[in-house]
């Protein structure tokens, strides 16, 4: 083998390795984003169900009211994925989870029944409305991201 053949072989090997690394990283990123979106949508659906039950008082048999979940939102937020959403969806998500945090704080500090304060039930209804909006809009945002990357 002469020098040009060796250089060509090394360059082809390096280029192939870089291409494989890039494709692997791209697929891992795509999988992570899809997982974060699915987890967030699942959490929103679960919170919607809990909020509905709280509204119709069917959680009474639990002897305490369950706090709403925030883990998937926290993961979504901490990875910077909020910025991949449109402004209206991003604002609705932030606002909804601020209300959920307030709701959870009140649940924690006023057990075993929900507080009878002026703001609790209207906020519960607003959380329910926002969760319904997010359940409808988040799948659209996911579909938009898929089309954007093609």
Steps between C-alpha positions, in 0.01 A plus 500: 500500500627839415445820700197632304318168545570503876377860530187417299432195720546703821278781372228255394514332842483831685218629278304178554551520876386863509193417292407210728550716810285779352216265404512332842490835681216622278294187567565516875395866511187428299412208730561711814280784373223259403521336844481838676196602295323169563572516873368855519185414306442197722545714814257761365241229430545353848472843664189568292344182634593583860363854464174365357466264797577781741229711338235228523623401849558135407837504681321533833553132573878551504467701824737752353537672172784397275739771385539548128815373332782728381800274434468476121450876473809560712704268275358666188579846638850416626608357162397819319227334296252773594661715234412250230132582555301786356461802725129441585561136596815589697317772694202274569733228624689734732183659634329165553792359695524813715135444592571131561788592734267730695236227504753246631622740769143547622438125493812446710415769754125439532448123524289287503248697295554771244499851640175687486670828411365734239767413240515122523199387294527767227870415466414130478258582216764711325758222536247265342444739207874550445570126517228442238663762276844341547367150432376629166798720406800294613447220244485769229831639623650150491376449143639842400843411637505174303418679176758774568788252529440317172 
